[in-house]
Amino acid sequence: MENFPMRAWSVRMYLLDEDGKEIPATIFEKATYKLHPSFAKPNQTFKSPPFEIKEEGWGEFDMEIILTAVEKGGDYPIKHDLNFQSEMYESQHVLTFKNPKPAFMQVLKDTGGSIQGDDTNGVIKQKRGASKLNSEGAEGGATESAKKRKRGTQTIDMERLADGLQKLHADDLLEVIKIVHDNKTSETYTKNDPELGEFHVDLYTLPDSCLRMLWDYTVSKVDA
C-alpha cells in the first residue's frame, strides 16, 4: 500500500528440550498458515520442520496456524500475532493432546523433549515468532514396577478405559478422583491443577485393584 513500507517476515517452529535447546518439531507432519485474505496465497502448507514461511507485507494481523500431528494425532490450531514491534520475538502456546494413541506417545518420547503428564493427556508448550515449541506433553515414563504391572493389566482394555474416562460427566469425574485417592500407592503418579480444573493420573501406575474399580465404574456410566 502506498506510504506504507513493505516488510519481510518469517515464522518457523521448533521444539525445546529440557535444557531449552532447539530440536526439530518432528511430532508434526505439517503446518498450515492461514494469512490475511489480502495475500495472493492466504493458505500455505509446509510439510517439513521447521515449517518456515517467508512472506512480505506492510500490515500486522492475527494469523491462524494449524499444526497437524504425525500418526493421525489430530490438528491443533494456534493463533499468532504477527507484528513489527521487534525485529525478532517469541511467545508461548500450550497444546493438550487428549488420549494420545500409543504410536503418537512414542513419537513424543522420541523427540528428546521434556515429557511429563500421563497416558490420557499430553501437554506441549509452543513458542512462536521465530517460533519455538516447548515440549512437555504426555507420559514421562513409568517406573520399573509400573512397567511390570503394565504387563499384568491384560484383563483391562487400558485404551478403552482412558477413552471412557474422557467421556464422563463432571460429577462422575469427582467419584473417579475419589477412587484414585483412596486406592493409590506411593508409586502412583497424580497431578492436580485447580487453576485449570484438571486432574492427571498415570493409569499404569495404579494398582490392579484400583484399575478394576475404575473400569467397573466407567463402564457402568458410559455404557448405561
C-alpha atoms as an extended CHARMM CRD file, in Angstrom:
* protein
*
       224  EXT
         1         1  MET       CA              0.0000000000        0.0000000000        0.0000000000  PROA      1               0.0000000000
         2         2  GLU       CA              1.2460000000        3.4850000000       -0.8290000000  PROA      2               0.0000000000
         3         3  ASN       CA              3.1220000000        5.2730000000        2.0010000000  PROA      3               0.0000000000
         4         4  PHE       CA              3.4830000000        2.0200000000        3.9700000000  PROA      4               0.0000000000
         5         5  PRO       CA              6.8610000000        0.2440000000        3.8020000000  PROA      5               0.0000000000
         6         6  MET       CA              6.8890000000       -3.4440000000        2.8370000000  PROA      6               0.0000000000
         7         7  ARG       CA              8.4700000000       -5.6880000000        5.4500000000  PROA      7               0.0000000000
         8         8  ALA       CA              9.8770000000       -9.1810000000        5.0080000000  PROA      8               0.0000000000
         9         9  TRP       CA              8.9050000000      -11.6040000000        7.7730000000  PROA      9               0.0000000000
        10        10  SER       CA              9.1150000000      -15.3050000000        8.5680000000  PROA      10              0.0000000000
        11        11  VAL       CA              7.7430000000      -17.7720000000       11.1060000000  PROA      11              0.0000000000
        12        12  ARG       CA              9.2430000000      -21.1480000000       11.9750000000  PROA      12              0.0000000000
        13        13  MET       CA              8.6160000000      -23.8760000000       14.5380000000  PROA      13              0.0000000000
        14        14  TYR       CA             10.9200000000      -25.7450000000       16.8980000000  PROA      14              0.0000000000
        15        15  LEU       CA             10.6970000000      -27.9600000000       19.9370000000  PROA      15              0.0000000000
        16        16  LEU       CA             12.7720000000      -27.2080000000       23.0130000000  PROA      16              0.0000000000
        17        17  ASP       CA             14.4340000000      -29.9230000000       25.0650000000  PROA      17              0.0000000000
        18        18  GLU       CA             14.8390000000      -29.9040000000       28.8440000000  PROA      18              0.0000000000
        19        19  ASP       CA             17.8210000000      -27.5480000000       28.5450000000  PROA      19              0.0000000000
        20        20  GLY       CA             15.9930000000      -25.1040000000       26.3000000000  PROA      20              0.0000000000
        21        21  LYS       CA             17.8960000000      -26.1490000000       23.1740000000  PROA      21              0.0000000000
        22        22  GLU       CA             16.1050000000      -26.2120000000       19.8420000000  PROA      22              0.0000000000
        23        23  ILE       CA             15.2360000000      -29.5830000000       18.3250000000  PROA      23              0.0000000000
        24        24  PRO       CA             13.1940000000      -30.3100000000       15.1680000000  PROA      24              0.0000000000
        25        25  ALA       CA              9.4050000000      -30.2600000000       15.5760000000  PROA      25              0.0000000000
        26        26  THR       CA              9.0790000000      -33.8030000000       14.2440000000  PROA      26              0.0000000000
        27        27  ILE       CA              5.8810000000      -34.5050000000       16.1870000000  PROA      27              0.0000000000
        28        28  PHE       CA              4.0760000000      -32.5860000000       13.4360000000  PROA      28              0.0000000000
        29        29  GLU       CA              3.7580000000      -33.7050000000        9.8280000000  PROA      29              0.0000000000
        30        30  LYS       CA              2.7070000000      -30.2960000000        8.5130000000  PROA      30              0.0000000000
        31        31  ALA       CA              1.8690000000      -26.7220000000        9.4460000000  PROA      31              0.0000000000
        32        32  THR       CA             -0.8120000000      -24.7510000000        7.6250000000  PROA      32              0.0000000000
        33        33  TYR       CA             -0.6860000000      -20.9540000000        7.8460000000  PROA      33              0.0000000000
        34        34  LYS       CA             -3.9210000000      -19.0290000000        7.3370000000  PROA      34              0.0000000000
        35        35  LEU       CA             -2.8840000000      -15.4970000000        6.4070000000  PROA      35              0.0000000000
        36        36  HSD       CA             -4.8160000000      -12.2980000000        5.8590000000  PROA      36              0.0000000000
        37        37  PRO       CA             -7.1030000000      -12.6520000000        2.8060000000  PROA      37              0.0000000000
        38        38  SER       CA             -5.2250000000       -9.8370000000        1.0760000000  PROA      38              0.0000000000
        39        39  PHE       CA             -2.2690000000      -12.1870000000        0.4310000000  PROA      39              0.0000000000
        40        40  ALA       CA             -2.0220000000      -13.7910000000       -3.0040000000  PROA      40              0.0000000000
        41        41  LYS       CA             -1.7780000000      -17.1970000000       -1.2700000000  PROA      41              0.0000000000
        42        42  PRO       CA             -3.6560000000      -16.8160000000        2.0370000000  PROA      42              0.0000000000
        43        43  ASN       CA             -3.4120000000      -20.5300000000        2.8930000000  PROA      43              0.0000000000
        44        44  GLN       CA              0.0670000000      -22.0670000000        2.8070000000  PROA      44              0.0000000000
        45        45  THR       CA              1.1280000000      -25.5390000000        3.9820000000  PROA      45              0.0000000000
        46        46  PHE       CA              4.6510000000      -26.7250000000        4.8160000000  PROA      46              0.0000000000
        47        47  LYS       CA              5.4580000000      -30.3970000000        5.3660000000  PROA      47              0.0000000000
        48        48  SER       CA              8.9190000000      -30.4980000000        6.9250000000  PROA      48              0.0000000000
        49        49  PRO       CA             10.4510000000      -28.8810000000       10.0270000000  PROA      49              0.0000000000
        50        50  PRO       CA             10.9310000000      -26.0620000000       10.8170000000  PROA      50              0.0000000000
        51        51  PHE       CA              7.7700000000      -25.3810000000        8.7310000000  PROA      51              0.0000000000
        52        52  GLU       CA              9.1290000000      -21.9590000000        7.8600000000  PROA      52              0.0000000000
        53        53  ILE       CA              7.0030000000      -19.4930000000        5.9710000000  PROA      53              0.0000000000
        54        54  LYS       CA              8.5630000000      -16.4040000000        4.3730000000  PROA      54              0.0000000000
        55        55  GLU       CA              6.4380000000      -13.5330000000        3.1540000000  PROA      55              0.0000000000
        56        56  GLU       CA              6.3620000000       -9.7760000000        2.9640000000  PROA      56              0.0000000000
        57        57  GLY       CA              3.6790000000       -7.2170000000        3.6650000000  PROA      57              0.0000000000
        58        58  TRP       CA              3.0180000000       -3.8740000000        5.2560000000  PROA      58              0.0000000000
        59        59  GLY       CA              0.3530000000       -4.7050000000        7.8460000000  PROA      59              0.0000000000
        60        60  GLU       CA              0.1760000000       -6.5230000000       11.1630000000  PROA      60              0.0000000000
        61        61  PHE       CA             -2.5070000000       -9.1710000000       11.6640000000  PROA      61              0.0000000000
        62        62  ASP       CA             -3.5050000000      -12.2720000000       13.6270000000  PROA      62              0.0000000000
        63        63  MET       CA             -2.9330000000      -15.4740000000       11.7140000000  PROA      63              0.0000000000
        64        64  GLU       CA             -4.0550000000      -18.9930000000       12.4960000000  PROA      64              0.0000000000
        65        65  ILE       CA             -1.5400000000      -21.8260000000       12.3100000000  PROA      65              0.0000000000
        66        66  ILE       CA             -2.8730000000      -25.3750000000       12.2120000000  PROA      66              0.0000000000
        67        67  LEU       CA             -0.3180000000      -27.9380000000       13.3580000000  PROA      67              0.0000000000
        68        68  THR       CA             -1.0920000000      -31.4790000000       12.2120000000  PROA      68              0.0000000000
        69        69  ALA       CA              0.4350000000      -34.1820000000       14.4020000000  PROA      69              0.0000000000
        70        70  VAL       CA              2.0190000000      -37.3220000000       12.9940000000  PROA      70              0.0000000000
        71        71  GLU       CA              0.4730000000      -40.7740000000       13.4640000000  PROA      71              0.0000000000
        72        72  LYS       CA             -3.0110000000      -39.3250000000       12.9040000000  PROA      72              0.0000000000
        73        73  GLY       CA             -2.6350000000      -37.3530000000       16.1050000000  PROA      73              0.0000000000
        74        74  GLY       CA             -5.0710000000      -34.6490000000       15.0240000000  PROA      74              0.0000000000
        75        75  ASP       CA             -4.9910000000      -30.9280000000       14.2070000000  PROA      75              0.0000000000
        76        76  TYR       CA             -4.0020000000      -28.2790000000       16.7530000000  PROA      76              0.0000000000
        77        77  PRO       CA             -4.7760000000      -24.6440000000       15.8380000000  PROA      77              0.0000000000
        78        78  ILE       CA             -2.9050000000      -21.7660000000       17.4450000000  PROA      78              0.0000000000
        79        79  LYS       CA             -3.0930000000      -18.0060000000       16.9850000000  PROA      79              0.0000000000
        80        80  HSD       CA             -0.0380000000      -15.9710000000       16.0350000000  PROA      80              0.0000000000
        81        81  ASP       CA              0.0740000000      -12.1910000000       16.4590000000  PROA      81              0.0000000000
        82        82  LEU       CA              2.2410000000      -11.0160000000       13.5720000000  PROA      82              0.0000000000
        83        83  ASN       CA              3.6180000000       -7.5890000000       14.4010000000  PROA      83              0.0000000000
        84        84  PHE       CA              6.6840000000       -5.4850000000       13.6800000000  PROA      84              0.0000000000
        85        85  GLN       CA              7.3240000000       -4.0510000000       17.1360000000  PROA      85              0.0000000000
        86        86  SER       CA             10.5240000000       -6.1160000000       17.4640000000  PROA      86              0.0000000000
        87        87  GLU       CA             12.9300000000       -7.4630000000       14.8920000000  PROA      87              0.0000000000
        88        88  MET       CA             12.5350000000      -10.9520000000       16.3720000000  PROA      88              0.0000000000
        89        89  TYR       CA             10.2340000000      -12.2020000000       19.1020000000  PROA      89              0.0000000000
        90        90  GLU       CA              8.9010000000      -15.3910000000       20.6540000000  PROA      90              0.0000000000
        91        91  SER       CA              5.7230000000      -16.2730000000       22.5210000000  PROA      91              0.0000000000
        92        92  GLN       CA              4.3100000000      -19.4080000000       24.0330000000  PROA      92              0.0000000000
        93        93  HSD       CA              1.2620000000      -21.5940000000       23.4410000000  PROA      93              0.0000000000
        94        94  VAL       CA              0.0900000000      -24.7260000000       25.2160000000  PROA      94              0.0000000000
        95        95  LEU       CA             -1.2810000000      -27.6740000000       23.2520000000  PROA      95              0.0000000000
        96        96  THR       CA             -3.0900000000      -30.5250000000       25.0260000000  PROA      96              0.0000000000
        97        97  PHE       CA             -3.1760000000      -33.9880000000       23.4620000000  PROA      97              0.0000000000
        98        98  LYS       CA             -6.1730000000      -35.8550000000       24.8580000000  PROA      98              0.0000000000
        99        99  ASN       CA             -5.9030000000      -39.6330000000       24.9620000000  PROA      99              0.0000000000
       100       100  PRO       CA             -2.9470000000      -39.8450000000       22.5430000000  PROA      100             0.0000000000
       101       101  LYS       CA             -2.5370000000      -43.1560000000       20.7360000000  PROA      101             0.0000000000
       102       102  PRO       CA              0.4590000000      -45.3490000000       21.6610000000  PROA      102             0.0000000000
       103       103  ALA       CA              2.2420000000      -44.6410000000       18.3590000000  PROA      103             0.0000000000
       104       104  PHE       CA              1.9810000000      -40.8890000000       18.9000000000  PROA      104             0.0000000000
       105       105  MET       CA              3.0210000000      -41.2770000000       22.5440000000  PROA      105             0.0000000000
       106       106  GLN       CA              6.2020000000      -42.9660000000       21.3630000000  PROA      106             0.0000000000
       107       107  VAL       CA              6.9170000000      -40.1290000000       18.9340000000  PROA      107             0.0000000000
       108       108  LEU       CA              6.5460000000      -37.6370000000       21.7910000000  PROA      108             0.0000000000
       109       109  LYS       CA              9.0610000000      -39.5610000000       23.8720000000  PROA      109             0.0000000000
       110       110  ASP       CA             11.4840000000      -39.9350000000       20.9780000000  PROA      110             0.0000000000
       111       111  THR       CA             11.6770000000      -36.1840000000       20.3870000000  PROA      111             0.0000000000
       112       112  GLY       CA             14.0150000000      -35.7850000000       23.3450000000  PROA      112             0.0000000000
       113       113  GLY       CA             11.8270000000      -33.0980000000       24.8630000000  PROA      113             0.0000000000
       114       114  SER       CA             10.8440000000      -32.8030000000       28.5000000000  PROA      114             0.0000000000
       115       115  ILE       CA              8.0000000000      -35.3240000000       28.7430000000  PROA      115             0.0000000000
       116       116  GLN       CA              5.6120000000      -35.2270000000       31.6890000000  PROA      116             0.0000000000
       117       117  GLY       CA              1.9670000000      -35.9390000000       32.3570000000  PROA      117             0.0000000000
       118       118  ASP       CA              0.0160000000      -39.1600000000       31.8250000000  PROA      118             0.0000000000
       119       119  ASP       CA             -1.3230000000      -41.6330000000       29.3060000000  PROA      119             0.0000000000
       120       120  THR       CA             -4.6400000000      -39.8520000000       28.8010000000  PROA      120             0.0000000000
       121       121  ASN       CA             -3.4720000000      -36.2760000000       28.3090000000  PROA      121             0.0000000000
       122       122  GLY       CA             -0.3730000000      -34.7220000000       26.8580000000  PROA      122             0.0000000000
       123       123  VAL       CA              0.6170000000      -31.1020000000       27.1280000000  PROA      123             0.0000000000
       124       124  ILE       CA              3.0240000000      -29.2900000000       24.8650000000  PROA      124             0.0000000000
       125       125  LYS       CA              4.0730000000      -25.6800000000       25.0880000000  PROA      125             0.0000000000
       126       126  GLN       CA              4.8510000000      -23.8110000000       21.9100000000  PROA      126             0.0000000000
       127       127  LYS       CA              6.7020000000      -20.5970000000       21.2390000000  PROA      127             0.0000000000
       128       128  ARG       CA              6.0310000000      -18.6060000000       18.1280000000  PROA      128             0.0000000000
       129       129  GLY       CA              7.5700000000      -15.7120000000       16.3110000000  PROA      129             0.0000000000
       130       130  ALA       CA             10.7790000000      -17.2150000000       15.1590000000  PROA      130             0.0000000000
       131       131  SER       CA              8.5200000000      -19.8550000000       16.6420000000  PROA      131             0.0000000000
       132       132  LYS       CA              9.6390000000      -22.4680000000       19.1170000000  PROA      132             0.0000000000
       133       133  LEU       CA              7.8880000000      -25.2980000000       20.8630000000  PROA      133             0.0000000000
       134       134  ASN       CA              8.4610000000      -26.2200000000       24.4780000000  PROA      134             0.0000000000
       135       135  SER       CA              7.6940000000      -29.9350000000       24.7470000000  PROA      135             0.0000000000
       136       136  GLU       CA              6.0650000000      -31.0510000000       27.9680000000  PROA      136             0.0000000000
       137       137  GLY       CA              3.4710000000      -33.4740000000       26.8190000000  PROA      137             0.0000000000
       138       138  ALA       CA              2.2370000000      -36.8740000000       27.8170000000  PROA      138             0.0000000000
       139       139  GLU       CA              3.7050000000      -39.6510000000       29.9230000000  PROA      139             0.0000000000
       140       140  GLY       CA              7.2140000000      -39.2450000000       31.2970000000  PROA      140             0.0000000000
       141       141  GLY       CA              7.9360000000      -42.9670000000       31.5270000000  PROA      141             0.0000000000
       142       142  ALA       CA              6.7060000000      -45.4530000000       34.0790000000  PROA      142             0.0000000000
       143       143  THR       CA              8.8310000000      -46.7960000000       36.9060000000  PROA      143             0.0000000000
       144       144  GLU       CA             10.1590000000      -50.3320000000       36.6300000000  PROA      144             0.0000000000
       145       145  SER       CA              7.4890000000      -51.6970000000       38.9560000000  PROA      145             0.0000000000
       146       146  ALA       CA              4.8450000000      -49.8580000000       36.9650000000  PROA      146             0.0000000000
       147       147  LYS       CA              6.1750000000      -51.4130000000       33.7660000000  PROA      147             0.0000000000
       148       148  LYS       CA              5.8990000000      -54.8490000000       35.3080000000  PROA      148             0.0000000000
       149       149  ARG       CA              2.3530000000      -54.1030000000       36.4290000000  PROA      149             0.0000000000
       150       150  LYS       CA              1.6310000000      -52.8480000000       32.9210000000  PROA      150             0.0000000000
       151       151  ARG       CA              2.0680000000      -56.4150000000       31.6920000000  PROA      151             0.0000000000
       152       152  GLY       CA             -0.3170000000      -57.6020000000       34.3680000000  PROA      152             0.0000000000
       153       153  THR       CA             -3.2960000000      -55.4870000000       33.3240000000  PROA      153             0.0000000000
       154       154  GLN       CA             -4.1840000000      -57.5150000000       30.2540000000  PROA      154             0.0000000000
       155       155  THR       CA             -7.7150000000      -58.1850000000       31.5570000000  PROA      155             0.0000000000
       156       156  ILE       CA             -8.4580000000      -54.4420000000       31.2750000000  PROA      156             0.0000000000
       157       157  ASP       CA             -8.5160000000      -52.5920000000       27.9720000000  PROA      157             0.0000000000
       158       158  MET       CA             -6.4170000000      -49.6040000000       29.0420000000  PROA      158             0.0000000000
       159       159  GLU       CA             -7.0870000000      -47.6090000000       25.8840000000  PROA      159             0.0000000000
       160       160  ARG       CA            -10.8250000000      -48.1040000000       26.2660000000  PROA      160             0.0000000000
       161       161  LEU       CA            -10.6060000000      -47.1410000000       29.9440000000  PROA      161             0.0000000000
       162       162  ALA       CA             -8.7240000000      -43.9300000000       29.0980000000  PROA      162             0.0000000000
       163       163  ASP       CA            -11.2520000000      -43.1080000000       26.4030000000  PROA      163             0.0000000000
       164       164  GLY       CA            -14.1630000000      -43.8320000000       28.7480000000  PROA      164             0.0000000000
       165       165  LEU       CA            -12.7550000000      -41.5390000000       31.4300000000  PROA      165             0.0000000000
       166       166  GLN       CA            -12.7380000000      -38.6970000000       28.9060000000  PROA      166             0.0000000000
       167       167  LYS       CA            -16.4710000000      -39.2160000000       28.2910000000  PROA      167             0.0000000000
       168       168  LEU       CA            -17.5700000000      -38.9900000000       31.9250000000  PROA      168             0.0000000000
       169       169  HSD       CA            -19.5530000000      -36.0250000000       33.2200000000  PROA      169             0.0000000000
       170       170  ALA       CA            -18.0610000000      -33.6300000000       35.7690000000  PROA      170             0.0000000000
       171       171  ASP       CA            -19.9440000000      -35.2010000000       38.6900000000  PROA      171             0.0000000000
       172       172  ASP       CA            -18.7460000000      -38.6550000000       37.6650000000  PROA      172             0.0000000000
       173       173  LEU       CA            -15.1470000000      -37.4620000000       37.4950000000  PROA      173             0.0000000000
       174       174  LEU       CA            -15.3130000000      -36.4050000000       41.1420000000  PROA      174             0.0000000000
       175       175  GLU       CA            -16.0110000000      -40.0380000000       42.0080000000  PROA      175             0.0000000000
       176       176  VAL       CA            -13.0890000000      -41.1340000000       39.8140000000  PROA      176             0.0000000000
       177       177  ILE       CA            -10.7490000000      -38.7750000000       41.6770000000  PROA      177             0.0000000000
       178       178  LYS       CA            -12.0050000000      -40.1610000000       44.9880000000  PROA      178             0.0000000000
       179       179  ILE       CA            -11.3880000000      -43.7440000000       43.8330000000  PROA      179             0.0000000000
       180       180  VAL       CA             -7.8480000000      -42.8520000000       42.8050000000  PROA      180             0.0000000000
       181       181  HSD       CA             -7.0540000000      -41.0050000000       46.0350000000  PROA      181             0.0000000000
       182       182  ASP       CA             -8.4850000000      -43.7590000000       48.2150000000  PROA      182             0.0000000000
       183       183  ASN       CA             -6.6310000000      -46.5680000000       46.4520000000  PROA      183             0.0000000000
       184       184  LYS       CA             -3.3750000000      -45.1130000000       45.0880000000  PROA      184             0.0000000000
       185       185  THR       CA              0.0450000000      -46.2810000000       46.2400000000  PROA      185             0.0000000000
       186       186  SER       CA              3.3390000000      -44.4670000000       46.7390000000  PROA      186             0.0000000000
       187       187  GLU       CA              4.1950000000      -45.2850000000       43.1210000000  PROA      187             0.0000000000
       188       188  THR       CA              1.0420000000      -43.7150000000       41.6810000000  PROA      188             0.0000000000
       189       189  TYR       CA              1.6110000000      -40.5730000000       39.6340000000  PROA      189             0.0000000000
       190       190  THR       CA             -1.0610000000      -37.8920000000       40.0050000000  PROA      190             0.0000000000
       191       191  LYS       CA             -1.0870000000      -34.1810000000       39.3310000000  PROA      191             0.0000000000
       192       192  ASN       CA             -3.8250000000      -31.7920000000       40.3770000000  PROA      192             0.0000000000
       193       193  ASP       CA             -4.1250000000      -28.3570000000       38.7760000000  PROA      193             0.0000000000
       194       194  PRO       CA             -7.0060000000      -26.4960000000       40.4720000000  PROA      194             0.0000000000
       195       195  GLU       CA             -6.4860000000      -23.3170000000       38.4390000000  PROA      195             0.0000000000
       196       196  LEU       CA             -7.0830000000      -25.1590000000       35.1720000000  PROA      196             0.0000000000
       197       197  GLY       CA             -9.5930000000      -27.5380000000       36.7130000000  PROA      197             0.0000000000
       198       198  GLU       CA             -7.5040000000      -30.5380000000       35.6200000000  PROA      198             0.0000000000
       199       199  PHE       CA             -6.5620000000      -33.7730000000       37.3470000000  PROA      199             0.0000000000
       200       200  HSD       CA             -3.9660000000      -36.0660000000       35.7970000000  PROA      200             0.0000000000
       201       201  VAL       CA             -3.2380000000      -39.6880000000       36.6550000000  PROA      201             0.0000000000
       202       202  ASP       CA             -0.8990000000      -42.1910000000       35.0170000000  PROA      202             0.0000000000
       203       203  LEU       CA             -3.1630000000      -45.2280000000       34.7450000000  PROA      203             0.0000000000
       204       204  TYR       CA             -0.2070000000      -47.5900000000       34.5120000000  PROA      204             0.0000000000
       205       205  THR       CA              0.9910000000      -46.5960000000       37.9820000000  PROA      205             0.0000000000
       206       206  LEU       CA             -2.3100000000      -47.5280000000       39.6500000000  PROA      206             0.0000000000
       207       207  PRO       CA             -2.6610000000      -50.8460000000       41.4780000000  PROA      207             0.0000000000
       208       208  ASP       CA             -4.7290000000      -53.5300000000       39.7470000000  PROA      208             0.0000000000
       209       209  SER       CA             -7.4970000000      -53.3080000000       42.3360000000  PROA      209             0.0000000000
       210       210  CYS       CA             -7.9220000000      -49.5920000000       41.6580000000  PROA      210             0.0000000000
       211       211  LEU       CA             -7.9040000000      -50.1480000000       37.8940000000  PROA      211             0.0000000000
       212       212  ARG       CA            -10.6600000000      -52.7250000000       38.2840000000  PROA      212             0.0000000000
       213       213  MET       CA            -12.7680000000      -50.2720000000       40.3030000000  PROA      213             0.0000000000
       214       214  LEU       CA            -12.2020000000      -47.5390000000       37.7210000000  PROA      214             0.0000000000
       215       215  TRP       CA            -13.0770000000      -49.9440000000       34.9220000000  PROA      215             0.0000000000
       216       216  ASP       CA            -16.3160000000      -51.1140000000       36.5460000000  PROA      216             0.0000000000
       217       217  TYR       CA            -17.3460000000      -47.5610000000       37.4160000000  PROA      217             0.0000000000
       218       218  THR       CA            -16.5470000000      -46.1370000000       33.9810000000  PROA      218             0.0000000000
       219       219  VAL       CA            -18.2850000000      -48.9420000000       32.0990000000  PROA      219             0.0000000000
       220       220  SER       CA            -21.3730000000      -48.5480000000       34.2610000000  PROA      220             0.0000000000
       221       221  LYS       CA            -21.5740000000      -44.8430000000       33.3920000000  PROA      221             0.0000000000
       222       222  VAL       CA            -20.5200000000      -44.8580000000       29.7280000000  PROA      222             0.0000000000
       223       223  ASP       CA            -22.4370000000      -47.9510000000       28.6830000000  PROA      223             0.0000000000
       224       224  ALA       CA            -25.5220000000      -47.1070000000       30.7450000000  PROA      224             0.0000000000
